[in-house]
Each structure stands twice: as structure tokens, then as C-alpha cells.
Amino acid sequence: MSNSQRGSAPPPTAIQNGYENDTIRIMLATDNHIGYNERDPIRGQDSINSFKEILQLAVKHDVDFILLGGDLFHENRPSRDCLFQTMALLREYTMGDKPIQLELLSDPDEGKATGFSFPAINYEDPNFNIGIPVFSIHGNHDDPQGAGPEGALCALDLLSTAGLVNYMGKFDLPLNDADAQNSGIAIRPVLLQKGNTKLGMYGVGNVKDARMHFELRSNRVRMFMPRDKDDWFNILLVHQNRVKHGPQESVPEGMFDDSIDLVVWGHEHDCRIIPEPVAGKKYFITQPGSSVATSLADGEALEKHVALLQIQGKEFQLTPIPLRSVRPFVLDEVVLSEVAEEEGFDLTDQMEIAKFLKARVNALIDQANTLWDERNAKAVEEGDEELPRMLPLVRLKVDTTGVSEMSNPIRFGQEFQGRIANPRDLLIFHRAKKSTSRKDKVVVDVPELSIDDPELTISEKLSRVRVATLVKEYLGAQELQLLGEGGMSDAIQTFVDKDDPHAIQSHVAATLKSLMKGVQANGEVDEEELDDVLMKAKEQQEKEYAERVGQQQKSKGKGKAKATEDSDGAASDDSMLMDVDGGSTFDVDEESDAVPPPKKTAAKGKAAATAKKAPAKGKGKKVVSPESDEDGFIVDDDDDDEEEAPPPKATTTKRTNRAAVLSQPTTTKKAPAKKKPAAASSAKQATLSFAPSGRTSRAAATKSRAKTAQVVEVDSD
């Protein structure tokens, strides 16, 4: 980074007069996306291999703990295989007899599972032998969701309860404007000390960018800090858009608290790990980027790194460490019209164009292999083992402006099978946008759906809204050549109703396999006859689908009891059917009940009505009470909504996650709050005092607490 990029105050590059006993060593990583593309036979293990290397680097560099900036998992509901491998790796590399030199000065019970005695910080639990603690916030891919009695949960809650990860940065958004004025987003730190170095870590799990921007602009993000906050090195972990995607679709870099020393920015995948200053602020920003390429974009082509962060007092030093297990990724872009003039070939000759593109792809493959060999040679010089060469990722963007016809990109990529890891998306075609006036604008053909009838009222349109019907009508208007509309509609319905992310992919794969069998049954087929053969194969497939649906409907009519015992499950009724929405965790207007839902049939309506009448037993939202603010600590009251009476039927809102609706109706009356027992009064304390946990471990933190009882006061001023 040049001096102009750094600004007048370059970030510190080294710790002056370093002392090992006072230096906190942290392995910094973000956006691991474990489970990405796990069904791919070539790239399926890439994310887990990178995560394994990060844990190995943490052991190699003898760090005090690992700090993750969100999106540990790629999906909100990771597969069992994904969870198994992650938990096995964490247990393998983070547990052991290594002494922990970090003394915990914040409340070990802050954020623990309600109703259980084990602490939230795993190395404070005498039943675990932790060598390298792992702290993490959630991202937008693995954010908390659900409507259970414990509130919204995510995969990190499972790892935290298992004692493998310390989950931080989880909070409840305010329910309405009145609560928001007092609470907002309350960020409580994890306070650690090693020797004379004090470290405060403030985690903010992912929130919708528009909401986070609003909270910051309204000054409703409250950070609870020690009284002597200037003596602490304060780190803030965020997982938000850094690049602008709209007026409020990002979080400005300069809106954080002035007491922060370093911001660790997650969510953005391009590696900008060297600390960057912020105009008008004292803190720096580091963006480690992702540890696996989840898209073939320019930012992912940068070499992947993690960082070794060393902190002593108010000084810090950040050392980038390249990841060797990441596939080399190279990309290039060509404009065929310009190349044709230079090379002298005809743009109408597809053979010449294909020959040129093959030569360019071969050059990119050689470039990627050279990059891998250079990385390997450098690692061997430093004493590491040589790794076998991995198939590279290659992307060639082709500007086809002025070219009338191009060959099939998937068929083109198959020629490089076994040489690259992504033959199916090797090429991407695009054309330059034409500047058109308003008169020349072309209206896109949109299929006419049954709800587009102008004579229908809004309520009549809503009563006709059915996912299956709309999908089938839309697909029918597309005139699909290979896929049948009925089967595709069922796959989309399964994707929506059952939240099965692989339903559409599995259906497409099975359909194509069936079509291939039908085509191969005719022996060798001329290219001119291929369309007719495919059409016949599709008609046969639609006929078989119609027969299968007819059989399922017949079996449905034999009685509800028999249908529920059907082994294939196609005609069975879901006895656990509930009308619960599954919206985004932080959607501002997701709980609006402005329009009543359509009436259901008598058979299913009875079960749904029963499910709706039962009031959900949920964990009460945290409400910050300012009653003890003068003592330096603001108390959380978790039980104010414990005995809340069910609201009237007309204004019932469904609580499906931790999201808050600022404009939520407040006309419903609450039952009087249940008075807390006397034992609960101890939670309202003016200071945080930490007594020894009672474990006889080898940690220096425990020995230190045995000598003196540390007291840390925090407030939100």
C-alpha cells in the first residue's frame, strides 16, 4: 500500500521493545464458508481443508486464541457431514494441555445458555481442557433464526454449547421505538488480560445493512466499556457490507466509536489485510477476506491470507500469512472484436474463435500451475512440506459484442476436464450495453399469470396466490426444452416448503440423466434429428410424471390414515404442519399482518388453527434498564416478558426470530410482569466481580485470580 493510501499516519508495523509475557498473539480469519459447494466431487473439500490449515497455523505460531469474523459456515443449516468435520477439527487442534495465559476479566456467565450452569467461555469450564480458545461472531450466512423457547439459534450456538467455540456478538434488537430509545444495539465486551496488556473484544453479529446504518446514524449502538477504556486495546468485529450497494446498503467506515483501536471487517471476500487508516478516526481497519473462493470474481483472485495479530499495550503488529491449501485462481478478459483485428481472423468463423479461446485458456492454466509451483518452492525453503498440485480455478470473460453466434460454453469447458476444477463455468459471455433512448427501450416479455387479471381486487389476487400455481404458469410460459414444467414445479415447491437447498439441483440432475438414457436408447443420433429425439424423450418423461401423480392422488383418496403410512412419503399429509413463516432474521417489515391470509380447507385448517391458538413460549427480549447507570453498569432484565398474555387474535404477530420491527403495533396489552424471586436480585449489581471458578487447572489465568480478585466496571457512556 502506497503512502497516499495510508494517509499521514501510517499504521504501526512493529511492536517496540516487545515482551513475550505481555504480548497477546491472535490468529485472525474471516469468512471460512465451511460447506461451500460440498457436493462438488472436485471442490467439495476445499473449505474444510482451508479451515484445517488455519487451525494448524494457529498451533504452529503458538497463538493465545483464534478470532473469527463471521460466516464460519456457508449455509444457515450446515449438513451433518459439515458439522461433523468442523467439530472434529476443533476438538483435534484446540483442545490440549497448552497453558492459557489469558485472564478473563469480564463475566464468564455473560451469554451462557439460559437455565444451565456451565460458563459461556469454554476455558473457564473445569470439565474442558482447552489449549487454544476460539472466539467468533455470526455472519449473514450462519445467522440465528428460529422460534423455539430459547429464541433464535444458529450453528454457532451448537458449537458453543458443545464447548468448542466461544460465541460472541449475539444480541436482541429492540421490539419497538420505545425500547429502542433506551436499548438500541447493546454491545458487551469480552475482557482479557495477559501480563500488562488489556484487550477488549466487541463483537457485532451481522445485521441487515439498512438497519445497522440506521442504528449507527441514530446513535443507538451502545458499547459497554471499562471506566479506564483508554488503557485497553479495543477490537471491534463487524460483518457488514463495506462496499456501497445502495444509499444505505453498506456501513460507513467512520461511524464507529472513537475508543476502538482496530476494526476487523468480515463479509467482504477480497483480501485487504494490511491495516488501513480511516479519515478523521484513530482506529485502523483490517479485512482478512475469505479463506475459500465462493465466486469467480476479481476480488477472489487475490491470494488468500490469514493474519497473525500481536498486541502489546496500545501497540499492535499484523503479519499476513498465505494459505497454501487454497486453489490457485486466475482470470482474464478478452474482447473478441479487438482481438480479431490484431490476430486477423473472421468473427463469423466459430472454429477460429474457439481455437483462439483454447490457446488463451491453456496459457491461463500454465500461469496458475506456475503460481502453485512458486508457492510450493517458497514454502519448502521455509521448512514446510511440499503439497501435491491442485487443479486450478480458471475464468475467462469474453466480450462477444459484434459476434452473431458463439459455441456452447459448457461443451467448450468439457475439453479441459481433468486440467481445471471448474470446467462448467470456465467461460462467461457478455456484451457491451447499448445506449438507448427512451423511445428505443425494449419492454421485456413477462408471462401473463392468473393473478394479473386487472378485474380482480387485491384481496382476490392474494387469495389466489399459490407458489405451485405461479411457478407452473411461469415455467409454462418459458417453453422449456428439456425440463418438464410439472416436475420442476414440484422441485421448487419442495425447495420453498421443506427448505431443501438441493431439491432443484437433484431434480435437474435426475431429469437430465433420464433424458440421456432416452437419447442413448436410439443409438447414434444426427445433430439434425437431436431436437426431435429430445422432444420425444421429454414427452415420455411428462407422461410418466402424469401417471405417477395420478397414482399418488389415488392413494391419497384411500384415507388419511393410510396416506400417512405411505412409505415413499409422496402422498402423506404432514401432521406437524404449522403456519410459521421463515423470513430473514433482520427483515424490518417481515412480521406485518396488514392483509389476512386466505382461508384454508377444513382438513388442514383445523390443524393450523390449533397450532395458531397455542401461545408460543419464547425467551423474553433483553431490555436495558437505566436504573443503576450511576453505578457504572446497566442491568439487563431477561424476564420482563416471561408471562406475557397472548394478544388479541386480530393483531397477532408471529415471532420467528430475533428481528425487531420498529413500527410494530403496540395496541396489545401486556400482562403485569412477573415479580422476580429474591435470588434473582443478585443479578443487579453495580460492578462485575470475578471469583475463582474452582477448577484446579494449569492456566495462568486461574493462578492470577487465586491471588487477587479483579473488579472491572463497565458502562455505556
ChimeraX attribute file (.defattr): number of C-alpha atoms within 10 A of each C-alpha:
attribute: neighborCount
match mode: 1-to-1
recipient: residues
	/A:1	9
	/A:2	7
	/A:3	9
	/A:4	8
	/A:5	10
	/A:6	16
	/A:7	13
	/A:8	10
	/A:9	11
	/A:10	15
	/A:11	19
	/A:12	12
	/A:13	13
	/A:14	14
	/A:15	17
	/A:16	11
	/A:17	7
	/A:18	14
	/A:19	12
	/A:20	11
	/A:21	12
	/A:22	17
	/A:23	23
	/A:24	25
	/A:25	22
	/A:26	22
	/A:27	26
	/A:28	26
	/A:29	28
	/A:30	29
	/A:31	28
	/A:32	26
	/A:33	26
	/A:34	27
	/A:35	23
	/A:36	22
	/A:37	16
	/A:38	18
	/A:39	11
	/A:40	12
	/A:41	9
	/A:42	15
	/A:43	16
	/A:44	15
	/A:45	17
	/A:46	23
	/A:47	28
	/A:48	24
	/A:49	16
	/A:50	23
	/A:51	23
	/A:52	19
	/A:53	16
	/A:54	24
	/A:55	19
	/A:56	16
	/A:57	18
	/A:58	22
	/A:59	17
	/A:60	9
	/A:61	12
	/A:62	15
	/A:63	20
	/A:64	24
	/A:65	21
	/A:66	22
	/A:67	21
	/A:68	23
	/A:69	31
	/A:70	32
	/A:71	28
	/A:72	26
	/A:73	28
	/A:74	22
	/A:75	18
	/A:76	17
	/A:77	18
	/A:78	17
	/A:79	12
	/A:80	9
	/A:81	11
	/A:82	19
	/A:83	18
	/A:84	11
	/A:85	15
	/A:86	21
	/A:87	17
	/A:88	11
	/A:89	18
	/A:90	20
	/A:91	15
	/A:92	13
	/A:93	16
	/A:94	23
	/A:95	17
	/A:96	13
	/A:97	13
	/A:98	15
	/A:99	16
	/A:100	22
	/A:101	22
	/A:102	24
	/A:103	21
	/A:104	21
	/A:105	23
	/A:106	22
	/A:107	19
	/A:108	20
	/A:109	14
	/A:110	14
	/A:111	17
	/A:112	19
	/A:113	15
	/A:114	11
	/A:115	7
	/A:116	7
	/A:117	10
	/A:118	18
	/A:119	21
	/A:120	22
	/A:121	25
	/A:122	24
	/A:123	27
	/A:124	24
	/A:125	18
	/A:126	15
	/A:127	11
	/A:128	14
	/A:129	21
	/A:130	24
	/A:131	21
	/A:132	26
	/A:133	22
	/A:134	25
	/A:135	22
	/A:136	24
	/A:137	29
	/A:138	31
	/A:139	27
	/A:140	22
	/A:141	19
	/A:142	24
	/A:143	26
	/A:144	25
	/A:145	22
	/A:146	20
	/A:147	20
	/A:148	15
	/A:149	11
	/A:150	14
	/A:151	19
	/A:152	22
	/A:153	19
	/A:154	17
	/A:155	20
	/A:156	24
	/A:157	20
	/A:158	15
	/A:159	17
	/A:160	21
	/A:161	17
	/A:162	12
	/A:163	26
	/A:164	27
	/A:165	27
	/A:166	24
	/A:167	27
	/A:168	27
	/A:169	24
	/A:170	23
	/A:171	18
	/A:172	19
	/A:173	23
	/A:174	24
	/A:175	21
	/A:176	16
	/A:177	16
	/A:178	12
	/A:179	15
	/A:180	19
	/A:181	12
	/A:182	16
	/A:183	22
	/A:184	25
	/A:185	21
	/A:186	23
	/A:187	22
	/A:188	25
	/A:189	25
	/A:190	20
	/A:191	23
	/A:192	19
	/A:193	19
	/A:194	23
	/A:195	18
	/A:196	13
	/A:197	20
	/A:198	24
	/A:199	26
	/A:200	23
	/A:201	22
	/A:202	24
	/A:203	27
	/A:204	24
	/A:205	27
	/A:206	29
	/A:207	21
	/A:208	22
	/A:209	20
	/A:210	17
	/A:211	19
	/A:212	22
	/A:213	20
	/A:214	15
	/A:215	16
	/A:216	18
	/A:217	13
	/A:218	11
	/A:219	14
	/A:220	17
	/A:221	20
	/A:222	19
	/A:223	19
	/A:224	20
	/A:225	25
	/A:226	21
	/A:227	14
	/A:228	10
	/A:229	16
	/A:230	13
	/A:231	14
	/A:232	22
	/A:233	22
	/A:234	22
	/A:235	21
	/A:236	23
	/A:237	25
	/A:238	25
	/A:239	27
	/A:240	25
	/A:241	19
	/A:242	18
	/A:243	12
	/A:244	11
	/A:245	10
	/A:246	9
	/A:247	8
	/A:248	16
	/A:249	18
	/A:250	19
	/A:251	24
	/A:252	16
	/A:253	16
	/A:254	14
	/A:255	12
	/A:256	17
	/A:257	15
	/A:258	11
	/A:259	17
	/A:260	21
	/A:261	21
	/A:262	21
	/A:263	21
	/A:264	23
	/A:265	26
	/A:266	29
	/A:267	23
	/A:268	20
	/A:269	25
	/A:270	21
	/A:271	21
	/A:272	20
	/A:273	23
	/A:274	19
	/A:275	23
	/A:276	21
	/A:277	22
	/A:278	15
	/A:279	13
	/A:280	8
	/A:281	16
	/A:282	15
	/A:283	23
	/A:284	20
	/A:285	21
	/A:286	20
	/A:287	26
	/A:288	29
	/A:289	28
	/A:290	28
	/A:291	32
	/A:292	24
	/A:293	26
	/A:294	16
	/A:295	10
	/A:296	18
	/A:297	15
	/A:298	13
	/A:299	16
	/A:300	22
	/A:301	20
	/A:302	17
	/A:303	17
	/A:304	27
	/A:305	25
	/A:306	24
	/A:307	22
	/A:308	20
	/A:309	19
	/A:310	20
	/A:311	22
	/A:312	25
	/A:313	19
	/A:314	15
	/A:315	18
	/A:316	21
	/A:317	18
	/A:318	24
	/A:319	17
	/A:320	17
	/A:321	16
	/A:322	15
	/A:323	19
	/A:324	19
	/A:325	22
	/A:326	21
	/A:327	22
	/A:328	25
	/A:329	26
	/A:330	22
	/A:331	19
	/A:332	13
	/A:333	13
	/A:334	14
	/A:335	16
	/A:336	21
	/A:337	16
	/A:338	12
	/A:339	14
	/A:340	15
	/A:341	11
	/A:342	9
	/A:343	10
	/A:344	9
	/A:345	15
	/A:346	14
	/A:347	20
	/A:348	13
	/A:349	12
	/A:350	15
	/A:351	13
	/A:352	14
	/A:353	19
	/A:354	14
	/A:355	10
	/A:356	16
	/A:357	18
	/A:358	16
	/A:359	10
	/A:360	15
	/A:361	20
	/A:362	14
	/A:363	12
	/A:364	21
	/A:365	22
	/A:366	12
	/A:367	17
	/A:368	23
	/A:369	19
	/A:370	13
	/A:371	15
	/A:372	22
	/A:373	16
	/A:374	12
	/A:375	17
	/A:376	19
	/A:377	14
	/A:378	12
	/A:379	16
	/A:380	13
	/A:381	10
	/A:382	9
	/A:383	8
	/A:384	11
	/A:385	11
	/A:386	15
	/A:387	15
	/A:388	10
	/A:389	13
	/A:390	17
	/A:391	20
	/A:392	23
	/A:393	24
	/A:394	25
	/A:395	23
	/A:396	20
	/A:397	15
	/A:398	17
	/A:399	18
	/A:400	19
	/A:401	15
	/A:402	13
	/A:403	16
	/A:404	9
	/A:405	11
	/A:406	15
	/A:407	11
	/A:408	9
	/A:409	15
	/A:410	14
	/A:411	11
	/A:412	18
	/A:413	18
	/A:414	16
	/A:415	11
	/A:416	18
	/A:417	12
	/A:418	11
	/A:419	15
	/A:420	19
	/A:421	21
	/A:422	22
	/A:423	21
	/A:424	15
	/A:425	17
	/A:426	22
	/A:427	21
	/A:428	14
	/A:429	12
	/A:430	12
	/A:431	12
	/A:432	10
	/A:433	7
	/A:434	6
	/A:435	8
	/A:436	9
	/A:437	7
	/A:438	7
	/A:439	6
	/A:440	8
	/A:441	9
	/A:442	8
	/A:443	6
	/A:444	6
	/A:445	6
	/A:446	9
	/A:447	13
	/A:448	11
	/A:449	14
	/A:450	14
	/A:451	18
	/A:452	10
	/A:453	10
	/A:454	8
	/A:455	9
	/A:456	12
	/A:457	11
	/A:458	11
	/A:459	12
	/A:460	12
	/A:461	15
	/A:462	15
	/A:463	14
	/A:464	13
	/A:465	13
	/A:466	11
	/A:467	13
	/A:468	18
	/A:469	15
	/A:470	16
	/A:471	19
	/A:472	19
	/A:473	16
	/A:474	18
	/A:475	18
	/A:476	15
	/A:477	14
	/A:478	11
	/A:479	11
	/A:480	11
	/A:481	10
	/A:482	17
	/A:483	18
	/A:484	21
	/A:485	20
	/A:486	17
	/A:487	20
	/A:488	20
	/A:489	22
	/A:490	17
	/A:491	21
	/A:492	22
	/A:493	20
	/A:494	17
	/A:495	16
	/A:496	15
	/A:497	11
	/A:498	10
	/A:499	13
	/A:500	14
	/A:501	14
	/A:502	13
	/A:503	18
	/A:504	19
	/A:505	13
	/A:506	11
	/A:507	17
	/A:508	18
	/A:509	11
	/A:510	12
	/A:511	19
	/A:512	14
	/A:513	12
	/A:514	15
	/A:515	22
	/A:516	13
	/A:517	12
	/A:518	18
	/A:519	18
	/A:520	12
	/A:521	10
	/A:522	9
	/A:523	8
	/A:524	9
	/A:525	13
	/A:526	9
	/A:527	9
	/A:528	8
	/A:529	9
	/A:530	12
	/A:531	14
	/A:532	11
	/A:533	19
	/A:534	17
	/A:535	15
	/A:536	14
	/A:537	19
	/A:538	22
	/A:539	14
	/A:540	14
	/A:541	20
	/A:542	17
	/A:543	13
	/A:544	12
	/A:545	15
	/A:546	14
	/A:547	12
	/A:548	12
	/A:549	16
	/A:550	12
	/A:551	12
	/A:552	18
	/A:553	14
	/A:554	11
	/A:555	17
	/A:556	19
	/A:557	11
	/A:558	10
	/A:559	10
	/A:560	13
	/A:561	11
	/A:562	13
	/A:563	19
	/A:564	16
	/A:565	12
	/A:566	15
	/A:567	9
	/A:568	8
	/A:569	12
	/A:570	15
	/A:571	21
	/A:572	18
	/A:573	16
	/A:574	10
	/A:575	10
	/A:576	9
	/A:577	12
	/A:578	15
	/A:579	13
	/A:580	14
	/A:581	14
	/A:582	15
	/A:583	15
	/A:584	18
	/A:585	21
	/A:586	24
	/A:587	17
	/A:588	17
	/A:589	14
	/A:590	17
	/A:591	18
	/A:592	15
	/A:593	15
	/A:594	7
	/A:595	9
	/A:596	10
	/A:597	10
	/A:598	12
	/A:599	8
	/A:600	11
	/A:601	8
	/A:602	9
	/A:603	8
	/A:604	14
	/A:605	15
	/A:606	12
	/A:607	15
	/A:608	18
	/A:609	13
	/A:610	10
	/A:611	16
	/A:612	16
	/A:613	10
	/A:614	9
	/A:615	12
	/A:616	15
	/A:617	14
	/A:618	19
	/A:619	18
	/A:620	18
	/A:621	21
	/A:622	21
	/A:623	23
	/A:624	18
	/A:625	14
	/A:626	13
	/A:627	11
	/A:628	13
	/A:629	15
	/A:630	10
	/A:631	13
	/A:632	20
	/A:633	23
	/A:634	21
	/A:635	19
	/A:636	15
	/A:637	16
	/A:638	14
	/A:639	17
	/A:640	18
	/A:641	19
	/A:642	16
	/A:643	16
	/A:644	18
	/A:645	13
	/A:646	15
	/A:647	15
	/A:648	11
	/A:649	9
	/A:650	9
	/A:651	14
	/A:652	15
	/A:653	14
	/A:654	17
	/A:655	18
	/A:656	22
	/A:657	23
	/A:658	24
	/A:659	25
	/A:660	24
	/A:661	19
	/A:662	16
	/A:663	12
	/A:664	16
	/A:665	13
	/A:666	12
	/A:667	9
	/A:668	13
	/A:669	11
	/A:670	13
	/A:671	14
	/A:672	12
	/A:673	12
	/A:674	12
	/A:675	10
	/A:676	11
	/A:677	7
	/A:678	7
	/A:679	7
	/A:680	9
	/A:681	9
	/A:682	7
	/A:683	11
	/A:684	14
	/A:685	14
	/A:686	16
	/A:687	15
	/A:688	16
	/A:689	14
	/A:690	17
	/A:691	14
	/A:692	16
	/A:693	14
	/A:694	11
	/A:695	12
	/A:696	10
	/A:697	17
	/A:698	14
	/A:699	21
	/A:700	15
	/A:701	23
	/A:702	22
	/A:703	15
	/A:704	16
	/A:705	17
	/A:706	14
	/A:707	9
	/A:708	11
	/A:709	12
	/A:710	16
	/A:711	13
	/A:712	17
	/A:713	17
	/A:714	24
	/A:715	19
	/A:716	17
	/A:717	11
